[in-house]
Amino acid sequence: MATWRQALEVVMTDEDVARLITVSRSRTEPASRVQRAQMLLTYRENPSFFAVGQRVGVHHQTAQRCIERALAYGPLMALDDRPRPGKEPTITPEAKAWLVSLACDKAKDHGYPHELWTTRLLARHAREYGAAAGHGCLANLVQGTVCKILGQEEIKPHKVRYHLERRDAEFEQKMAEVLCVYREVQVLKKAAAKAKKKSKTSRKPVAIVSYDEKPGIQAIATTSPDLPPVPGTYATFSRDHEYKRHGTLSLLAGIDLLTGKVHALVKDRHRSREFVEFLKLLNAAYPAGTAIKLILDNHSAHISRETQAWLATQPAGRFAFTFTPKHGSWLNLIEGFFSKFARSVLRHIRVASKQELKERIMLGIKDVNRHPSSTPGLTNLPRLPNMIRTKETLT
């Protein structure tokens, strides 16, 4: 006597249901996993193999096997095929280790003109020289198998990741000196704020300037006028791909960390004579009794004979340099100003001549000085490391 088929009860937690919904809607998962997730969710709503088959578009026996696998191994395990014995691997573990070791060398070390391996070149080399190394199983090695072997070891010999070698033995000491100057800025600003509240007028004997050069600013001209946006038709400006070069300029700039004012020069080059000209600009901008402290990098123009000869003509204590360590330009706050200036003023700029570019750069500096920042980047300073807590506290 025929009896009714009893529905199988598959236990699914909320996490399982959420994961199944995600897989069933995915566009990157394998089609088999997506289809099985849909079958399990459909069976949860209507526990009938025939209903699931009609809903998903599969045979009812296919739906039954999926449900039975979920009952035996769990809903999420049922999304994948059960492991099969498959064919015995032909590539031995020793051959794989030899291939991985080979990938850790450079291709040029094995007589190739290539600097690094490509997976196709590595497969060819293994086919040609694998037997001589005692790994004849690599005679028919293909590129796809090389990718799988290297992927298992998480090795990518065709890529280069760059780093900076620490070449400054006094990096920490120089960094501490720069951070101490920034601490001095904070102390001076607090003292000025207290003096202002007490209605006292105090002369600022110190000016602290963060300085650097931005070379290679290109003077590029358009070959035809830009086309303006048209509402409802063209959302952006349209520009001809062709352009004309007029050369490059260098921006020499320093930002006063106490007032936020930017001192700048625009020159064709940034040699010692241009740097001395910038120092003369600072010399004229501050009273004679003010000590001018500069934070700057180790460019040759900053320590050249010409620069040192001009500094020797100045009163003692007028200029003081604090150099950032090598590969430590991120410690110089003027870099943040250059980044913002490049994004707001120099980006997409087109000019008819180098003179026009110079005028527009100086106009941009003038616009910045109309509303100088009272705290140019000091809020983002890193904390002073423990090593400089032993230094004399600034008062």
Secondary structure, DSSP 8 states (H G I E B T S, - for coil): -------------HHHHHHHHHHHT-SSS-HHHHHHHHHHHHHHHS--HHHHHHHHTS-HHHHHHHHHHHHHH-TTGGGS---------SS-HHHHHHHHHHHTS-GGGGT-S-SS--HHHHHHHHHHHTTTTT-GGGTT--HHHHHHHHHHTT--TT----------TTHHHHHHHHHHHHHHHHHHHHHHHHHHHTT------EEEEEEEEEEEEEEEEESS--B--BTTTB-S-B--S-EEEEEEEEEEEEEETTT--EEEEEES--SHHHHHHHHHHHHHHS-TT-EEEEEE---GGGSSHHHHHHHHTS-TTSEEEEE--TT-GGG-THHHHHHHHIIIIITT---SSHHHHHHHHHHHHHHHHHS--SSSSGGG-----GGGTTS----
